[in-house]
Amino acid sequence: MLTKRIIACLDVHAGRVVKGVKFIDIIDAGDPATQAARHAREGADEIVLLDITATHEGRQTLLDTVRRTARELFVPFAVGGGIRSADDAAQVFEAGADKVSVNSAALADPMLIDAIGRSFGAQAVVVAIDARRDPNAADPVRDAQVFVQGGRKPAGRRVIEWAREAEDRGAGEILLTSMDSDGMRTGFDCELTAAVSEAVGIPVIASGGAGTVAHFVDVFGRGKADAALAASIFHFGVSSARSLKEELAAAGISVRLPC
């Protein structure tokens, strides 16, 4: 049985960790370096830092924030937001990241995935997809739509077809966020996650909706996810990566337990 990964997500705005509901109603959740170090100590397998307004504001990733956070970590560290070229990616790697996550810029220029993959390897390229079901479609899941600019704008692409193209272009992982479930703590969108997982051969990270251990069990089973990302439940003390993993192991999910 393959080991499932638990990833702690830091959505960062103006140098602070924030969390919202369905990409709005943002509240402060602390300092990124402090939060990242705590999550790593408590057993998170990886940390993802997403500079959530970099693309919308037309600027690069906050490299100082990346450097401060990277210095605190001993687990893999991925960074997204504002990465529009292989040169931008190189600066983020130099600041201490192990992977980069690309979203809006990759949709605007899919060759960005190829370029970063050629320079740094597929294992360093995560393609993030902000997804929303299409309630007017005959199949709302398989016709789910991709959104860009922090979920502000439809991209005119179906989620599954874009995930397949990202894989073909050299992405090493897909980070799939359900905008319908984001911040709700009512469970991951397992149907959408499973549809994407079945469509590609690379790992799929489920994001959006984590609230209980049962939600993780569900997304690793019915949702066929390789990894699951959490933010609210970690930032606000609902659970820790350690206690989550212990409960997952008790439920029969293969995870790497912290020492």
Secondary structure as UniProt FT lines:
FT   STRAND          4..13
FT   TURN            14..15
FT   STRAND          16..21
FT   TURN            22..23
FT   STRAND          24..30
FT   HELIX           32..41
FT   TURN            42..43
FT   STRAND          46..51
FT   TURN            52..58
FT   HELIX           63..70
FT   TURN            71..72
FT   STRAND          77..80
FT   HELIX           86..94
FT   TURN            95..96
FT   STRAND          99..102
FT   HELIX           104..108
FT   HELIX           111..120
FT   HELIX           122..124
FT   STRAND          125..132
FT   TURN            135..136
FT   TURN            140..143
FT   STRAND          145..148
FT   TURN            149..152
FT   STRAND          153..158
FT   HELIX           159..169
FT   STRAND          173..178
FT   TURN            179..184
FT   HELIX           190..199
FT   STRAND          204..207
FT   HELIX           213..221
FT   TURN            222..223
FT   STRAND          227..230
FT   HELIX           232..235
FT   TURN            236..237
FT   HELIX           241..250
FT   TURN            251..252
//
